[in-house]
Amino acid sequence: MKEKILANFPTQKFEHSTCKNLHVVDYTKQTASKKGVGWHSSKPPDINSFHIQNALEMGICLGIFDDHLFKKEEEKDASHCECVLFPEEYDEQNSWILFLELKYGKFVRGHLSKAQKQLFATLNYFREKNIIASKKLVYLIVSLPNRNKIPFESFLLTPSELKAYRKQYSVIFRGTNFVEIKNSKKLKV
């Protein structure tokens, strides 16, 4: 997976972790863009996070997307999500892949709608570049770290629409602040 991403996006950087807990955060608004998306091995005291439980201590690749990585045809920056995560020992046929968008601030439906568009835009870039097969099942996660009540994808989609997304687009779309890694093939959301 990493090699395919780098072949299409040579400036993409990756971080690796085997931590039991991975907390993904976005400091962009909090620090006026001096600090951006990052991760911690424990819950940070200064910001709420998206939590990935990795009890197996499996090797995980985390690719945080730079704001200028994806381009529209006019060479303008294109919309995209925050990052992609996948097992270090990625199996193209069977391994999970997760795209994540974090939204902070006051909860509004517009945040979820924008996040949904960003996630699908990023997934489409990956599929258009043949980094991910068109029928590969992918997790698209919207996280609202400042919101405790979950799931919140129901503000956007009904259960029948979520099923249709899985069938039509091969995605599991969820609004949550927590994911558990079950193994290299499956996440519990």
C-alpha positions in Angstrom: 0.0 0.0 0.0 2.7 2.4 1.0 4.6 1.9 -2.2 1.5 2.6 -4.3 0.8 5.8 -2.4 4.4 7.0 -2.8 4.3 6.1 -6.6 1.4 8.6 -7.0 2.2 11.0 -4.2 6.0 11.0 -3.8 6.0 13.7 -1.1 3.7 11.7 1.2 5.2 11.0 4.6 4.3 8.0 6.8 4.6 7.4 10.5 4.6 3.9 12.1 3.3 2.7 15.5 2.8 -0.5 17.4 1.3 1.4 20.4 -1.6 -0.2 22.2 -3.4 3.1 22.0 -3.1 5.6 19.2 -4.8 9.0 19.6 -5.1 11.1 16.4 -5.5 14.8 16.8 -5.7 18.0 14.7 -4.2 21.1 16.3 -4.6 23.2 13.2 -7.4 25.5 14.5 -6.2 25.5 18.1 -2.7 26.7 17.1 -3.6 28.9 14.1 -2.0 26.3 11.7 1.4 26.3 13.5 0.8 22.6 14.3 -1.4 20.2 12.4 -2.5 16.6 12.5 -0.5 14.3 14.6 -0.8 11.3 17.0 0.0 10.4 20.5 0.5 7.0 22.3 -1.6 8.3 25.2 -4.6 10.6 25.5 -3.2 14.1 25.2 -4.2 16.5 28.0 -4.7 19.5 25.8 -7.0 18.3 23.0 -9.7 15.6 22.5 -8.7 12.8 20.0 -9.8 10.0 17.8 -8.8 6.8 19.7 -7.6 3.6 18.0 -7.2 0.6 20.3 -4.5 -1.7 19.2 -4.3 -4.4 21.8 -2.5 -6.7 19.4 0.3 -4.0 19.1 0.1 -4.6 15.4 2.3 -2.4 13.2 0.2 0.5 11.8 1.1 3.0 9.0 -0.3 6.4 9.4 -0.2 8.8 6.4 -1.1 12.3 7.3 -2.0 14.3 4.2 -0.4 17.6 3.5 -2.7 20.4 2.5 -1.1 20.6 -0.9 -0.8 16.9 -1.7 -4.0 16.5 -3.7 -4.5 18.8 -6.7 -7.5 19.6 -9.0 -6.8 19.8 -12.7 -6.3 23.6 -12.4 -3.4 22.9 -10.0 -5.4 24.2 -7.1 -5.4 22.3 -3.8 -8.2 19.8 -3.7 -10.4 18.7 -0.8 -9.3 15.7 1.2 -9.5 14.1 4.6 -6.8 14.2 7.3 -5.1 10.9 7.0 -5.1 7.2 6.0 -4.2 4.3 8.3 -3.6 0.6 7.4 -1.6 -2.4 8.7 2.2 -2.2 8.1 2.0 -5.7 6.6 -0.7 -4.7 4.2 -2.4 -7.4 2.1 -4.2 -5.8 -0.8 -7.0 -8.3 -0.8 -7.7 -8.6 2.9 -6.3 -5.8 5.0 -8.4 -3.0 6.4 -7.8 0.6 5.3 -9.2 3.6 7.2 -9.6 7.2 6.0 -10.2 9.6 8.8 -11.6 13.2 9.0 -11.5 15.1 12.3 -13.9 18.0 13.0 -13.5 20.2 16.0 -15.6 23.1 17.2 -19.3 23.4 17.8 -21.3 20.6 16.4 -23.2 21.4 13.2 -24.6 19.2 10.5 -22.4 21.1 8.0 -19.3 19.6 9.6 -20.5 16.1 8.9 -21.5 16.9 5.4 -18.2 18.5 4.6 -16.3 15.6 6.3 -18.3 13.1 4.2 -17.3 15.0 1.0 -13.7 15.1 2.1 -13.6 11.4 2.8 -15.2 10.4 -0.5 -12.9 12.8 -2.4 -9.8 11.2 -0.9 -11.2 7.7 -1.5 -11.9 8.7 -5.2 -8.3 9.9 -5.6 -7.0 6.6 -4.4 -9.3 4.6 -6.6 -8.7 6.8 -9.7 -4.9 6.2 -9.2 -5.5 2.5 -8.7 -4.0 2.6 -5.2 -7.1 0.9 -4.0 -9.3 -1.4 -6.1 -12.8 -0.1 -6.8 -14.4 -2.9 -4.9 -12.1 -2.9 -2.0 -14.0 -2.4 1.3 -12.8 0.7 3.0 -13.6 2.4 6.3 -14.5 6.1 6.1 -14.6 7.6 9.6 -15.8 11.0 10.7 -14.6 11.9 14.2 -16.0 14.8 16.2 -13.6 14.5 19.2 -15.4 17.2 21.2 -18.7 15.3 20.9 -19.3 12.5 23.4 -22.6 11.2 22.0 -22.0 8.6 19.3 -22.7 7.3 16.7 -23.3 10.6 14.9 -23.4 9.4 11.2 -27.1 9.1 11.7 -27.2 12.9 11.4 -26.3 12.4 7.7 -27.5 9.0 6.7 -30.2 6.5 7.6 -29.3 2.9 8.4 -30.6 1.9 4.9 -28.4 4.5 3.3 -25.4 3.2 5.2 -26.1 -0.3 3.8 -26.5 1.2 0.3 -23.1 2.9 0.7 -21.5 -0.4 1.6 -23.1 -2.1 -1.4 -22.7 0.7 -3.9 -19.3 2.2 -2.9 -17.7 -0.6 -0.9 -17.4 1.6 2.2 -18.2 1.4 5.8 -19.1 4.9 6.7 -19.2 5.7 10.5 -19.2 8.7 12.8 -17.3 7.7 15.9 -14.4 8.7 18.1 -13.2 5.2 18.7 -12.1 2.1 16.6 -10.7 -1.2 17.8 -8.3 -3.2 15.7 -9.5 -6.8 15.8 -6.8 -8.1 13.4 -5.2 -7.1 10.0 -8.5 -7.8 8.2 -11.1 -6.2 10.5 -11.9 -3.2 12.6 -14.6 -2.9 15.2 -16.4 0.4 14.7 
